[in-house]
Amino acid sequence: MRKVAVTGIGIVSPVGNTAYEAFGNLMEGKSGVRRITADFAKQLSTTIAAEVFLNVSEHFSVKQLRNFDRTTQLALIASGQAWGDSGIALSDEERERSGVYFGTGLGGAVTIDEVSYQLYKKEVSRISPLSVTKIMSNASASHISIQYGLGGPCLTFSTACSSSAVAIGEAYRHIKAGFADVIVAGGTESLVTYSSIKAWESLGVLALEDNGDPAASCKPFSNDRTGFVLGEGSAVVVLEEMERAKKRGATIYGEVAGYGSTADACHITGPSIDGQVRAIRQALEEASLGTDAIDYINAHGTATSANDVIETLALKKALGGMAYSIPVSSTKSMHGHLMGAAGAVEFVITLLSIANKAVPPTAHLKMPDPECDLDYVPNTGRTGLNVRTAMTDSFAFGGTNAVLIVRKV
């Protein structure tokens, strides 16, 4: 059976605009959550978000900026990092066995907001003909495919918060089964828009601003948690058939060893212990691992009242007594919830935990919830650990669960 290596990584995020910068800041407990900078913030109850601060004009021409929604801009920057990092070169024949698997929750949300404003507020009679190609969910994947001439499968997955984890998992399966040799996989999202935040406000799941420090507003597994913080960003990995990667002398960050994908099939927003447990067990089974083999877990950990308790119970049910001895952290406490990009960002963080023998903390965990009683690595990252095999969870609205396991090569 073919194995799958990760040979390139890239991140654009609220905590750093390269993978190593992001990981370093997470290890130091630095938060990318801050007060919203846009003018529309005055019309919101929510005051905080996790925004990306990056001069996109340094990466694109004026024409390209007109052609790309912000989600695609972030995706192309992150994919450029990952592609360059991989050092990969493809022949024309190899390009036909190379593709793009990408995730996003909503696609071109910034363009949707802009178009809606022009139509309903400005009452314009004509909008840009580029609107459709900027809004469509597959725009980012398509532009990456065009950028690198990847003529294999080009697929977009939209499963809310697990979108990019599903994209990486399905890409792994595609290479493992022999249908492709190289796939650029990941996700992108930019929901720091007026309409998106208003919608999430109505649902009542967004965090309140911490009175003492806005950066400390997202508090997963803490008894005083109030919800998640919307974030934006993109993360991309290059997945490659293992023997091909070794033959060309590629740097291998790790092996994708297992993937679990399940549906709760019970509620559109309420998480299910059973669905999460089945996904964890599927990933372990595919990786041929026992419950004692996991050295670190990057949790979904959104800081909502229901999710954190359900995820804790699911980990204990799936892993038994071993759950108490595994370091578990939610980095959403610092980079926010990147929705369709969250799984990919957390996958890269999990890979770097193996490479750096270190795990980032769950920041702002000062008042542990008694029902969340695992080792949630409170406030301070840990170094000098033998992280050989790690797992990352993505449990989405709609009930689509994705669990990925990676191991050291």
C-alpha positions as CSV (number, residue, x, y, z in Angstrom):
1,M,0.0,0.0,0.0
2,R,1.3,3.4,-0.9
3,K,2.3,5.9,1.8
4,V,1.8,9.7,1.7
5,A,4.3,12.3,2.7
6,V,4.0,16.0,3.5
7,T,6.8,17.8,1.7
8,G,5.7,21.5,1.7
9,I,3.8,23.7,4.1
10,G,2.5,27.3,4.0
11,I,0.4,29.5,6.3
12,V,-1.1,33.0,6.2
13,S,-2.8,33.5,9.6
14,P,-3.6,36.0,12.4
15,V,-0.6,34.7,14.4
16,G,1.9,34.7,11.5
17,N,2.3,34.8,7.8
18,T,4.6,31.8,7.5
19,A,4.3,28.4,9.1
20,Y,7.3,28.8,11.3
21,E,6.4,32.3,12.4
22,A,2.9,31.1,13.3
23,F,4.2,28.1,15.2
24,G,6.7,30.2,17.1
25,N,4.1,32.8,18.1
26,L,1.7,30.0,19.2
27,M,4.5,28.4,21.4
28,E,4.9,31.8,23.1
29,G,1.2,32.2,23.7
30,K,0.9,35.2,21.4
31,S,-2.7,35.9,20.3
32,G,-3.9,37.2,17.0
33,V,-7.3,38.2,18.5
34,R,-7.8,42.0,18.6
35,R,-10.5,44.6,18.1
36,I,-11.9,44.7,14.6
37,T,-10.3,47.3,12.5
38,A,-13.0,47.8,9.8
39,D,-15.4,50.7,9.9
40,F,-18.4,48.4,10.0
41,A,-17.3,47.3,13.5
42,K,-19.3,50.3,14.9
43,Q,-22.5,48.6,13.8
44,L,-21.7,45.3,15.5
45,S,-22.2,43.9,19.1
46,T,-19.1,41.8,18.5
47,T,-15.9,43.9,18.9
48,I,-13.2,41.3,18.3
49,A,-11.8,39.0,15.5
50,A,-8.6,37.4,14.4
51,E,-7.6,39.2,11.3
52,V,-4.6,38.7,8.9
53,F,-2.4,41.7,8.6
54,L,-0.6,41.4,5.3
55,N,0.1,43.8,2.4
56,V,-1.5,41.8,-0.4
57,S,-0.4,44.4,-3.0
58,E,3.2,43.1,-2.5
59,H,2.1,39.7,-3.9
60,F,-0.3,40.6,-6.7
61,S,-0.7,43.1,-9.6
62,V,-3.5,45.6,-9.6
63,K,-5.3,43.4,-12.2
64,Q,-5.0,40.3,-10.1
65,L,-6.3,42.1,-7.0
66,R,-9.4,42.9,-9.0
67,N,-9.8,39.3,-10.1
68,F,-9.3,37.6,-6.7
69,D,-11.5,37.6,-3.6
70,R,-9.6,37.9,-0.4
71,T,-10.0,34.1,0.2
72,T,-8.2,33.4,-3.1
73,Q,-5.5,36.0,-2.3
74,L,-4.7,34.3,1.0
75,A,-4.9,30.8,-0.6
76,L,-2.4,31.8,-3.4
77,I,0.1,33.2,-0.9
78,A,-0.1,30.2,1.3
79,S,0.1,27.8,-1.6
80,G,3.1,29.7,-3.0
81,Q,4.9,29.1,0.3
82,A,4.0,25.4,0.3
83,W,4.9,24.8,-3.3
84,G,8.3,26.6,-3.0
85,D,9.0,24.8,0.3
86,S,8.4,21.5,-1.4
87,G,11.1,22.1,-4.0
88,I,9.0,20.0,-6.4
89,A,9.4,20.0,-10.1
90,L,6.9,18.2,-12.4
91,S,7.2,17.0,-16.0
92,D,4.2,17.4,-18.3
93,E,3.2,13.8,-17.7
94,E,3.5,14.2,-13.9
95,R,1.2,17.3,-14.0
96,E,-1.6,15.1,-15.2
97,R,-1.3,13.0,-12.0
98,S,-1.1,16.1,-9.7
99,G,-4.1,18.0,-8.4
100,V,-5.7,20.4,-5.9
101,Y,-8.0,19.5,-3.0
102,F,-9.2,22.5,-1.2
103,G,-11.7,23.5,1.5
104,T,-13.7,26.6,2.2
105,G,-16.9,27.2,4.2
106,L,-18.4,30.0,2.2
107,G,-16.0,31.0,-0.6
108,G,-15.9,34.6,-1.7
109,A,-17.6,36.2,1.4
110,V,-15.9,39.5,1.0
111,T,-17.1,39.9,-2.6
112,I,-20.6,38.8,-1.5
113,D,-20.7,41.6,1.1
114,E,-19.4,44.1,-1.5
115,V,-21.8,43.2,-4.1
116,S,-24.8,43.2,-1.7
117,Y,-23.8,46.6,-0.5
118,Q,-23.6,48.0,-4.0
119,L,-27.0,46.5,-5.0
120,Y,-29.1,47.2,-1.9
121,K,-27.4,50.2,-0.3
122,K,-25.9,52.1,-3.3
123,E,-28.7,50.8,-5.6
124,V,-26.4,50.4,-8.6
125,S,-27.8,48.9,-11.8
126,R,-24.7,46.9,-12.8
127,I,-22.1,45.0,-10.8
128,S,-18.7,43.7,-11.9
129,P,-18.7,40.8,-14.3
130,L,-15.9,39.3,-12.2
131,S,-18.3,38.9,-9.3
132,V,-19.2,35.3,-10.1
133,T,-15.7,34.0,-10.5
134,K,-14.6,35.7,-7.3
135,I,-17.6,34.4,-5.3
136,M,-17.6,30.8,-6.4
137,S,-16.3,28.3,-3.8
138,N,-13.9,26.6,-6.2
139,A,-12.2,29.8,-7.2
140,S,-9.2,29.3,-4.9
141,A,-8.6,25.7,-6.0
142,S,-8.9,26.6,-9.6
143,H,-6.5,29.5,-9.4
144,I,-3.9,27.2,-7.7
145,S,-4.4,24.6,-10.4
146,I,-3.8,27.2,-13.0
147,Q,-0.8,28.7,-11.2
148,Y,1.1,25.5,-11.1
149,G,-0.4,23.7,-14.2
150,L,-1.9,20.9,-12.1
151,G,-4.0,18.9,-14.5
152,G,-5.3,16.1,-12.2
153,P,-8.4,16.3,-10.0
154,C,-9.3,19.8,-8.8
155,L,-11.9,19.5,-6.1
156,T,-13.4,21.8,-3.5
157,F,-14.9,20.6,-0.2
158,S,-17.4,22.6,1.8
159,T,-18.2,21.0,5.2
160,A,-18.2,24.1,7.4
161,C,-15.4,24.0,10.0
162,S,-14.0,20.7,8.8
163,S,-13.7,21.6,5.1
164,S,-9.9,21.8,4.9
165,A,-9.4,18.7,7.1
166,V,-11.7,16.8,4.8
167,A,-9.7,18.1,1.8
168,I,-6.4,16.9,3.2
169,G,-7.9,13.6,4.2
170,E,-9.5,12.9,0.8
171,A,-6.3,14.0,-0.9
172,Y,-4.4,11.5,1.2
173,R,-6.8,8.8,0.3
174,H,-6.5,9.7,-3.4
175,I,-2.7,9.4,-3.4
176,K,-2.8,6.3,-1.2
177,A,-5.1,4.5,-3.7
178,G,-2.9,5.4,-6.6
179,F,-5.0,7.9,-8.4
180,A,-2.5,10.7,-8.1
181,D,1.1,11.3,-7.0
182,V,1.0,14.9,-5.9
183,I,-1.8,17.0,-4.5
184,V,-1.8,20.5,-3.1
185,A,-4.3,20.5,-0.3
186,G,-5.6,22.9,2.3
187,G,-8.2,25.6,2.8
188,T,-9.0,29.2,3.0
189,E,-11.5,31.5,4.6
190,S,-12.2,35.2,5.2
191,L,-15.4,35.8,7.1
192,V,-14.4,39.0,8.9
193,T,-17.2,40.8,7.1
194,Y,-20.3,42.7,8.3
195,S,-22.9,40.2,7.2
196,S,-20.9,37.1,8.3
197,I,-20.3,38.5,11.8
198,K,-24.0,39.6,12.1
199,A,-25.1,36.1,11.2
200,W,-22.8,34.5,13.8
201,E,-23.9,37.1,16.4
202,S,-27.5,36.0,15.8
203,L,-26.6,32.4,16.5
204,G,-25.1,33.5,19.9
205,V,-21.8,31.6,19.6
206,L,-19.3,34.4,19.4
207,A,-17.0,35.3,22.3
208,L,-17.4,38.4,24.4
209,E,-14.5,40.7,24.6
210,D,-12.4,40.1,27.7
211,N,-12.6,43.1,29.9
212,G,-8.9,43.2,30.7
213,D,-7.4,42.1,27.4
214,P,-9.1,41.7,24.1
215,A,-6.4,39.2,23.0
216,A,-7.5,36.8,25.8
217,S,-11.2,36.7,24.7
218,C,-11.2,33.1,23.3
219,K,-10.9,30.6,26.2
220,P,-11.3,27.0,25.2
221,F,-11.9,24.5,28.0
222,S,-12.1,27.3,30.5
223,N,-15.1,27.7,32.9
224,D,-15.4,31.3,31.9
225,R,-15.4,30.7,28.1
226,T,-18.0,32.7,26.1
227,G,-17.7,31.4,22.6
228,F,-15.3,31.4,19.6
229,V,-13.6,34.3,17.8
230,L,-14.0,34.5,14.0
231,G,-10.7,34.4,12.2
232,E,-9.4,34.4,8.6
233,G,-6.5,32.9,6.8
234,S,-5.2,30.0,4.7
235,A,-3.0,27.0,5.1
236,V,-1.7,24.6,2.4
237,V,0.4,21.4,2.3
238,V,1.9,19.6,-0.6
239,L,1.1,15.9,-0.3
240,E,3.3,13.4,-2.2
241,E,3.6,9.7,-2.7
242,M,6.3,8.7,-0.2
243,E,8.7,6.8,-2.5
244,R,8.6,9.7,-5.0
245,A,9.4,12.2,-2.2
246,K,12.3,10.1,-0.9
247,K,13.7,9.5,-4.3
248,R,14.0,13.2,-5.1
249,G,15.5,13.9,-1.6
250,A,12.6,16.0,-0.4
251,T,12.3,17.3,3.2
252,I,9.5,15.2,4.7
253,Y,7.6,16.9,7.5
254,G,5.7,13.7,8.3
255,E,3.5,10.9,7.0
256,V,-0.2,11.2,6.8
257,A,-1.1,7.9,8.5
258,G,-4.8,7.9,9.2
259,Y,-8.0,9.7,8.4
260,G,-11.5,9.4,9.9
261,S,-14.6,10.9,8.4
262,T,-18.1,10.6,9.8
263,A,-21.5,12.3,10.0
264,D,-23.3,12.9,13.3
265,A,-26.6,12.5,11.4
266,C,-28.5,14.0,14.3
267,H,-28.4,17.8,14.5
268,I,-27.3,20.7,12.3
269,T,-25.4,22.5,15.1
270,G,-25.3,20.2,18.1
271,P,-22.2,18.0,18.2
272,S,-22.4,14.3,18.8
273,I,-20.1,12.2,21.0
274,D,-20.8,9.1,18.9
275,G,-19.9,10.8,15.6
276,Q,-16.7,12.2,17.0
277,V,-15.7,8.9,18.6
278,R,-16.3,7.0,15.3
279,A,-14.1,9.4,13.4
280,I,-11.2,9.1,15.9
281,R,-11.5,5.3,15.9
282,Q,-11.5,5.2,12.1
283,A,-8.3,7.3,11.9
284,L,-6.6,5.1,14.5
285,E,-7.7,1.9,12.6
286,E,-6.4,3.2,9.2
287,A,-3.1,4.1,10.8
288,S,-3.0,0.7,12.6
289,L,-2.4,2.4,15.9
290,G,-3.6,1.7,19.4
291,T,-4.9,4.3,21.8
292,D,-1.4,4.4,23.4
293,A,0.3,5.6,20.3
294,I,-0.8,9.3,20.2
295,D,1.7,11.8,21.6
296,Y,-0.3,15.0,21.0
297,I,-3.8,16.1,20.0
298,N,-4.6,19.4,18.4
299,A,-8.2,19.7,19.5
300,H,-11.1,21.3,17.7
301,G,-11.6,23.3,20.9
302,T,-13.9,26.2,19.8
303,A,-14.6,27.6,23.3
304,T,-18.4,27.1,23.0
305,S,-20.1,25.7,26.0
306,A,-21.3,22.5,24.2
307,N,-18.4,21.7,22.0
308,D,-15.6,21.6,24.6
309,V,-17.5,19.3,26.9
310,I,-18.6,17.0,24.0
311,E,-15.1,16.8,22.6
312,T,-13.6,16.0,26.0
313,L,-16.1,13.2,26.5
314,A,-15.4,11.9,22.9
315,L,-11.7,11.8,23.5
316,K,-12.2,9.9,26.7
317,K,-14.6,7.4,25.1
318,A,-12.4,6.8,22.1
319,L,-9.0,6.7,23.8
320,G,-10.0,5.3,27.2
321,G,-7.7,5.9,30.1
322,M,-4.9,7.0,27.7
323,A,-6.8,10.2,27.1
324,Y,-5.6,11.6,30.4
325,S,-1.9,11.1,29.6
326,I,-1.9,12.9,26.2
327,P,-1.2,16.6,25.9
328,V,-4.2,18.3,24.2
329,S,-4.4,21.9,23.1
330,S,-6.7,24.3,21.3
331,T,-4.7,26.8,19.3
332,K,-7.9,28.5,18.4
333,S,-7.4,30.3,21.6
334,M,-4.8,32.4,19.7
335,H,-5.5,32.2,16.0
336,G,-9.3,32.2,16.3
337,H,-11.7,30.0,14.4
338,L,-10.8,30.1,10.7
339,M,-13.8,28.0,9.7
340,G,-13.0,26.3,6.4
341,A,-9.3,27.0,6.8
342,A,-9.1,25.8,10.5
343,G,-8.4,22.2,9.8
344,A,-5.5,22.9,7.5
345,V,-4.0,25.5,9.9
346,E,-4.2,23.0,12.8
347,F,-2.8,20.2,10.6
348,V,0.3,22.2,9.8
349,I,0.7,23.2,13.5
350,T,0.4,19.5,14.4
351,L,3.1,18.6,11.9
352,L,5.4,21.3,13.3
353,S,4.8,19.9,16.8
354,I,6.4,16.7,15.6
355,A,9.3,18.5,13.9
356,N,10.0,20.7,16.8
357,K,9.3,18.2,19.6
358,A,7.0,20.8,21.2
359,V,3.3,21.4,21.7
360,P,1.7,24.9,21.9
361,P,-0.6,25.7,24.8
362,T,-4.3,26.3,25.2
363,A,-4.0,30.0,26.0
364,H,-6.1,31.9,28.5
365,L,-7.0,28.7,30.4
366,K,-7.0,30.2,34.0
367,M,-10.3,28.7,35.2
368,P,-10.5,25.0,34.0
369,D,-14.0,23.7,33.4
370,P,-14.3,20.6,35.8
371,E,-16.0,18.8,32.9
372,C,-13.0,19.4,30.7
373,D,-10.5,17.4,32.8
374,L,-7.8,16.3,30.3
375,D,-4.3,17.7,30.0
376,Y,-5.2,20.8,28.0
377,V,-1.6,22.3,28.2
378,P,-2.8,25.5,30.0
379,N,-1.1,28.8,29.1
380,T,2.5,27.6,28.5
381,G,3.8,25.5,25.6
382,R,5.9,22.5,26.2
383,T,9.3,21.7,24.6
384,G,11.6,18.7,24.6
385,L,8.8,16.2,24.0
386,N,9.1,13.1,22.0
387,V,6.2,13.8,19.6
388,R,6.2,10.9,17.1
389,T,2.6,10.6,16.3
390,A,-0.1,13.3,16.6
391,M,-3.8,13.7,15.9
392,T,-5.9,16.7,14.9
393,D,-9.7,17.0,15.3
394,S,-12.2,19.0,13.2
395,F,-15.8,18.7,14.2
396,A,-18.1,20.9,12.1
397,F,-21.6,22.4,12.1
398,G,-23.7,20.1,10.0
399,G,-22.1,17.2,11.8
400,T,-19.2,16.4,9.4
401,N,-16.3,15.2,11.5
402,A,-12.7,14.8,10.3
403,V,-9.7,13.4,12.2
404,L,-6.2,13.3,10.8
405,I,-3.2,11.4,12.2
406,V,0.4,12.2,11.2
407,R,3.6,10.5,12.3
408,K,7.3,11.1,12.1
409,V,9.2,9.5,9.2
